[in-house]
Structure formats: structure tokens, C-alpha cells
Amino acid sequence: MQALFYIGLFGTFFFVMSGITVGAARTTMQQQLDRKDRIVEVFRDVEYAINKVILRDQLSLASENIDDMNYVLPHLSWSSGDIAIDPWQRPIVSARIDENQVIAAFGTGEQAIANVSHFALISGGADRSIETPIPTSVTEWRTLHSTGGVGDDVVHTFSTRAPMTETWNAAAEVEKKVQDIAVRNYRQRVEQFSPSSGTATDNVVGIFTNCALLNQIDNRNGLDCLDFNGELINECHQLHQYNLAVASANSGTQQQPAGETSLQGNDGSTSISLQRPITRIIPKDVDVQIGQCWRYDEGLKANIRFPTMAGDPEGTTRNCQSSNDCTVAPSKIGVEFEVARDPFGGFRLAYDDNNPDKLTLERNVVLDGWRVVRRNTVRSE
């Protein structure tokens, strides 16, 4: 009995001690997991602070010290110690590699280039030893980003390319909005000069269109057609007649392209063969409608009353005062609010009196880690 008592007592002691040991192991494991979760959260918060907060208010990190992370602290709930020392009381390694990268390309020599930052945040983990190679180039960073850390190291990699791409997309959206407004406003001004909204004697575009409709190149019928290019008037008239004939012949059948056109009647027989008139002023591959023929008359472009994409004429002068390169104030064409939203502080609106239906949006800027060269020509069709 006494032997059985000691055996039972020893068994109870062993069971209790085993439970304590397992419990301690579980507690230690949970502590390690909690520490890892904490450092992962710190790293993710750093990324959020940089990509979602800092780069919302500035264009890049080019002006920030590449050797420390103090510029992030005002945007974190963590202390400076939290981003410098990991939960295992070992230093955190933070590597940042900057590289100029093309964010958008437009044409020869025209690009938006940004100074993109690549980060690697590394903790040695529970063994308190960093085994992961610290990247010193973008190539090494990409490898680490793809493969992850070594051993139990806690590694977090991210770059600023995505938010910087969003910055350029916002700038492109502003350009598109300005373009749409400029084209719409110009078309409205042109429509005010069309025969559909007034008499021919009220506007130069209307006069030209009526001259072309009548194929008139002299001053009759109350039309001063001598003010325009007689050869162009004849070309526009011929094209108009050709287009009318094509439309009429194709009525009730499948529309055929302009050019040398064979037209079929409703019974399927070929009844008409039409060939586009030969033109010298109007490009041969252009099937211009008569209401748009004025675009090819150089004389119209010098007329003070002719609509321009640079806004209304100023007094008795054109917008550029006979210059072929001038800057148009955004308020002149009603786009000042859109331009004010541009992440890069706006762009130049360039205008040429020789091309009244064209406006060029120009960027040539070096600003806060960006180099942007861009010429976006806007023309009303």
C-alpha cells in the first residue's frame, strides 16, 4: 500500500509538472506570435503612412533623409523606439533605395519620370539575428520582394510606385478635363458662326460655307466670296456634291465608303460608279463635310472674328497679337478651376494665331523628384 501511495504521488507530481512545462511552452510560443504580429503591424503602418498619407501631400520622398525614418513618425501612432527596436529588443533594419523610373511615356522625348522609393523593413525575429541579405539595389530589392526573408526574419517590402502612378493619373485626368472643356467651348463658338444659327452675312464661317454650297468665287448674292480661296471653294463644292450623290445612291442599301465607289440598286444591280473628286488643298484621304471646309482656308485664320481655342479676341487684335506662340491664361477659356487641381501646379496653355482651332498643353517641369516633358495638342475635330 505504501509503495502504491508513493507511485501515485509521483505520478501526480509528474502530471502537474508536465502541465506546467507545456503551459510555459505555450505561453512562450504565444509571446513569440504576439511579438511577430506586433512588428508586422508596425511595418504595415509605416507603409500606409508613406503611401497613403505622406504621398498624398507631396509628390515624392526625394526631399526626405534616405538614412532614417523620422519623417514618418508624425503620421504614426507608434513611438520612435517602436520603429527602431523590434519586440525582441534588437535593432530594426530599414533599407531604402531610390530609382528614377518612367511612370508614363507619350512620344519621342516626352515622359513622366519619377524618383520611386523601394523599402525593405527587416527584423531578426525570435532568434534575434538577421540572416536576410540587406538589399542595396533595386534588383536586389525585387529579388527580396519576390522570395521573402531568410529563416524566421520578419521582412516587409514595398515601393512608392503605385501612389506615384496615381499622382500622374490625377494629372492626366486634369488634362483630359481641360481638353474636353476647351473643345466644347470652341465648338459652341464655331456653331454660333454657322448658317444654322444665323444669316451668312453675320459670320465668316457662314459666308464661306454658303460660297462653297453655291460654288461661288466672286461677290454676288450678298456674299463676299473673294475673301476666300476660290480653289478651296470649288473643291469643297465638288466634295459636297459627291457626298450627296453617295448618300442618295446608298439610301436604303448598306452604306459604302467614299472613294471610288460602285453603288448597287435595291435590285442588286450596279447602277452608278462614283469616284471621289481629285483635290489639291484638301488631303486626298479626307472626306470633309462642307460645314468643316473652312479649316483649310488660310484666309479665315487671319480674320479677327474667327473663333479660336484661346477664347474671345481682345479688342481689335487676335489673342496672340500676331504672335505664333503665346500663353493663354486658364481663366480665358474657363478652365482655371480644373488647372488648380493639377498635382504639379498646372501647365502652360500654348496658342498659335496661325492655328486658331488648336491649343497645346505643355509641361516641362522638374519638381520634387519628378521630371515631366509633355506636349498634348488639343484640336477640335
PyMOL commands that set and color helices and strands:
alter all, ss='L'
color gray80, all
select helices_A, chain A and resi 2-57+70-75+125-127+138-147+161-191+195-197+200-202+204-214+225-227+230-249+290-296+298-301+330-333+336-340
alter helices_A, ss='H'
color red, helices_A
select strands_A, chain A and resi 93-107+110-123+154-159+219-220+223-224+261-264+270-274+326-327+348-351+358-367+370-379
alter strands_A, ss='S'
color yellow, strands_A
deselect
rebuild
show_as cartoon
